[in-house]
Amino acid sequence: MDFDRNQYLRELETIVNIDSGSRNPAGTREVAAFLEEKYRQQGFLTELVSVGPEVGPVLVATNAPDEPIDLLFIGHTDTVFLDGEASRRPFTIEGERLYGPGVYDMKGCSLLTAYLLENLPEELKQDLNICVIHNPDEEISSFYSREVIIEKAKTAKFAFVMEPSSADGSMIKERKGIEKLKIHFKGRPSHAGDAPQEGRSAINELAHWIVRMNTLIDYAAGVSVNAGTIQGGSVPNVVPEHAQMELDYRYSNPADVAAFFDMLEELQAHATAMEIGIDIEVIGKRPPMVDVPGAKELRSVFEDVGKQMDMVVSFKKSGGVSDANFTTSVGVPTVCSIGLIGGAFHTDHEYVELDSILQRLDLLTAVIAEMSRRKMFCESADRLSIS
């Protein structure tokens, strides 16, 4: 493999030192434009797809427009960090580790995708229909870009979601689904001493919702409920007119989400009876990443190639979410978190293990070659039309 590690590190430094939080359209656009040029140099057709002014564009690169996709690669250009973080702690190399905002999640992995395709044997690249998506809002549930991802996934045979691997190198085979809500309660204010009976406490209603929602928790079944933020009231001697919370509901079995919506309906009826107004805003949602037909076969390729390379390849379940949740929702066999090895993502000390760069390039190149050898992709002569 003709891999120039020094060039990779120079280019990684460039994009890590760009502030590109999810709500920074200019920053995510700059990162997308940098990656777009990498794909253009390889002969890919590229497009920066606008998904609204709130976020940057989705980068789509392909070598086979308007055709079914053999391999769909997905990454993202956004980070969780606020503007100014890149100048506060820019890209650095310390010993065998790389540091900087988003170096692990997931600028190092996004750049790795471009290098993987650049170094893929030419005969493989010519035989495969490849599409790459880098979206600007994964860290906020891909709220704006999900339709682009889903529409491309509907025509894909397999999907590789290039999120970073765990610190031990393990990859992800299943992820929980998520429903994330912002709920506003509007009551009626009154004096808490002179006329408490005339008030309708928004905070009391919020508390009732939390207690009832917590009855859904079943950790063994993969169900969790978390009221992550709460706001409300003004002063202690006024019955609170307003309260607000952000609620995070996670589940493993798609059937369980029905119980969540049944509970919402019940609680809304209770609020009406208590003369409390309710406004529910969906601020994030993803279906669970589940085992679909072909997923186990795909993982077995990774495991077999790992053995051939004297490399341990393991898969685990995760309570977190990614864009793999969308690809499996339309039946695409998917492996997730196959990118660089590191740790402490979303913190000011996230890092990448330097030696994992070439390790992952070698592994993924060998996996794609083995998938081709096993004829897992569509034959060019009678390429499947995947609906």
HUCORPE-V984347 format. One record per residue. RES is the residue in three letters. SS is DSSP state (@ for helix, = for strand, . for the rest). PSI is psi as a letter, one per 20 degrees, with the letter a starting at -180 (999 if undefined). Layout:
BEGIN
[[RES:SS:PSI] [RES:SS:PSI]]
END
This chain:
BEGIN
[[MET:.:p] [ASP:.:m] [PHE:.:p] [ASP:.:n] [ARG:@:h] [ASN:@:h] [GLN:@:g] [TYR:@:g] [LEU:@:h] [ARG:@:g] [GLU:@:h] [LEU:@:g] [GLU:@:g] [THR:@:g] [ILE:@:h] [VAL:@:h] [ASN:.:j] [ILE:.:p] [ASP:.:p] [SER:.:l] [GLY:=:r] [SER:.:h] [ARG:.:k] [ASN:.:n] [PRO:@:h] [ALA:@:h] [GLY:@:g] [THR:@:h] [ARG:@:g] [GLU:@:g] [VAL:@:g] [ALA:@:g] [ALA:@:h] [PHE:@:g] [LEU:@:h] [GLU:@:g] [GLU:@:h] [LYS:@:g] [TYR:@:h] [ARG:@:h] [GLN:@:h] [GLN:.:i] [GLY:.:j] [PHE:.:q] [LEU:=:p] [THR:=:q] [GLU:=:p] [LEU:=:o] [VAL:=:p] [SER:.:p] [VAL:.:k] [GLY:.:q] [PRO:.:i] [GLU:.:h] [VAL:.:r] [GLY:.:a] [PRO:.:r] [VAL:=:p] [LEU:=:p] [VAL:=:p] [ALA:=:p] [THR:=:q] [ASN:.:j] [ALA:.:m] [PRO:.:q] [ASP:.:j] [GLU:.:q] [PRO:.:q] [ILE:=:p] [ASP:=:g] [LEU:=:p] [LEU:=:p] [PHE:=:p] [ILE:=:p] [GLY:=:a] [HIS:=:q] [THR:.:i] [ASP:.:q] [THR:=:r] [VAL:.:i] [PHE:.:q] [LEU:.:r] [ASP:.:q] [GLY:.:i] [GLU:@:h] [ALA:@:h] [SER:@:h] [ARG:@:g] [ARG:.:m] [PRO:.:r] [PHE:.:p] [THR:=:q] [ILE:=:p] [GLU:=:o] [GLY:.:c] [GLU:.:k] [ARG:=:q] [LEU:=:p] [TYR:=:q] [GLY:.:q] [PRO:.:o] [GLY:.:j] [VAL:@:h] [TYR:@:g] [ASP:@:n] [MET:@:k] [LYS:@:h] [GLY:@:h] [CYS:@:h] [SER:@:g] [LEU:@:h] [LEU:@:h] [THR:@:g] [ALA:@:g] [TYR:@:h] [LEU:@:g] [LEU:@:h] [GLU:@:h] [ASN:.:j] [LEU:.:p] [PRO:.:p] [GLU:@:h] [GLU:@:h] [LEU:@:g] [LYS:@:h] [GLN:@:h] [ASP:@:i] [LEU:.:q] [ASN:.:o] [ILE:=:p] [CYS:=:p] [VAL:=:p] [ILE:=:p] [HIS:=:o] [ASN:=:q] [PRO:.:j] [ASP:.:k] [GLU:@:h] [GLU:@:i] [ILE:@:l] [SER:.:j] [SER:.:k] [PHE:.:h] [TYR:.:h] [SER:.:i] [ARG:@:h] [GLU:@:h] [VAL:@:g] [ILE:@:g] [ILE:@:g] [GLU:@:g] [LYS:@:g] [ALA:@:h] [LYS:.:h] [THR:.:j] [ALA:=:q] [LYS:=:g] [PHE:=:q] [ALA:=:p] [PHE:=:o] [VAL:=:o] [MET:.:k] [GLU:.:q] [PRO:.:q] [SER:.:r] [SER:.:r] [ALA:.:h] [ASP:.:j] [GLY:.:i] [SER:.:q] [MET:=:r] [ILE:=:p] [LYS:=:h] [GLU:=:q] [ARG:=:q] [LYS:.:q] [GLY:=:r] [ILE:=:q] [GLU:=:o] [LYS:=:p] [LEU:=:q] [LYS:=:p] [ILE:=:p] [HIS:=:p] [PHE:=:p] [LYS:=:o] [GLY:.:b] [ARG:=:p] [PRO:.:q] [SER:.:r] [HIS:=:p] [ALA:.:i] [GLY:.:g] [ASP:.:h] [ALA:.:l] [PRO:@:h] [GLN:@:i] [GLU:@:i] [GLY:.:r] [ARG:=:o] [SER:.:o] [ALA:@:h] [ILE:@:g] [ASN:@:h] [GLU:@:g] [LEU:@:g] [ALA:@:h] [HIS:@:g] [TRP:@:g] [ILE:@:g] [VAL:@:g] [ARG:@:g] [MET:@:h] [ASN:@:i] [THR:@:i] [LEU:@:i] [ILE:.:p] [ASP:=:n] [TYR:@:h] [ALA:@:h] [ALA:@:i] [GLY:.:j] [VAL:=:p] [SER:=:q] [VAL:=:p] [ASN:=:o] [ALA:=:n] [GLY:=:h] [THR:=:q] [ILE:=:p] [GLN:=:q] [GLY:=:r] [GLY:.:r] [SER:.:f] [VAL:.:q] [PRO:.:h] [ASN:.:j] [VAL:=:p] [VAL:.:p] [PRO:.:p] [GLU:.:h] [HIS:=:q] [ALA:=:q] [GLN:=:q] [MET:=:q] [GLU:=:p] [LEU:=:p] [ASP:=:o] [TYR:=:p] [ARG:=:q] [TYR:=:q] [SER:.:h] [ASN:.:p] [PRO:.:h] [ALA:.:h] [ASP:@:h] [VAL:@:h] [ALA:@:h] [ALA:@:h] [PHE:@:g] [PHE:@:h] [ASP:@:g] [MET:@:g] [LEU:@:g] [GLU:@:g] [GLU:@:g] [LEU:@:h] [GLN:@:h] [ALA:@:h] [HIS:@:g] [ALA:@:g] [THR:@:g] [ALA:@:h] [MET:.:j] [GLU:.:l] [ILE:.:p] [GLY:=:q] [ILE:=:p] [ASP:=:o] [ILE:=:p] [GLU:=:p] [VAL:=:o] [ILE:=:i] [GLY:=:q] [LYS:=:q] [ARG:=:p] [PRO:.:r] [PRO:.:q] [MET:=:o] [VAL:.:r] [ASP:.:o] [VAL:.:r] [PRO:.:p] [GLY:.:i] [ALA:@:g] [LYS:@:h] [GLU:@:g] [LEU:@:g] [ARG:@:h] [SER:@:h] [VAL:@:g] [PHE:@:g] [GLU:@:g] [ASP:@:g] [VAL:@:h] [GLY:@:g] [LYS:@:g] [GLN:@:h] [MET:.:j] [ASP:.:l] [MET:.:p] [VAL:.:p] [VAL:.:o] [SER:.:q] [PHE:=:q] [LYS:=:r] [LYS:=:q] [SER:=:q] [GLY:.:i] [GLY:.:r] [VAL:.:r] [SER:.:a] [ASP:.:i] [ALA:@:h] [ASN:@:h] [PHE:@:g] [THR:@:g] [THR:@:h] [SER:@:h] [VAL:.:j] [GLY:.:j] [VAL:.:p] [PRO:=:p] [THR:=:q] [VAL:=:q] [CYS:=:q] [SER:.:l] [ILE:.:j] [GLY:.:b] [LEU:.:q] [ILE:.:p] [GLY:=:b] [GLY:=:r] [ALA:.:k] [PHE:.:q] [HIS:.:j] [THR:.:r] [ASP:.:j] [HIS:.:k] [GLU:.:q] [TYR:=:r] [VAL:=:p] [GLU:=:p] [LEU:.:g] [ASP:.:i] [SER:@:i] [ILE:@:g] [LEU:@:h] [GLN:@:g] [ARG:@:h] [LEU:@:g] [ASP:@:g] [LEU:@:g] [LEU:@:h] [THR:@:g] [ALA:@:h] [VAL:@:g] [ILE:@:g] [ALA:@:g] [GLU:@:h] [MET:@:h] [SER:@:g] [ARG:@:h] [ARG:.:j] [LYS:.:l] [MET:.:i] [PHE:.:r] [CYS:.:q] [GLU:.:p] [SER:@:h] [ALA:@:h] [ASP:@:l] [ARG:.:p] [LEU:.:q] [SER:.:o] [ILE:.:p] [SER:.:999]]
END
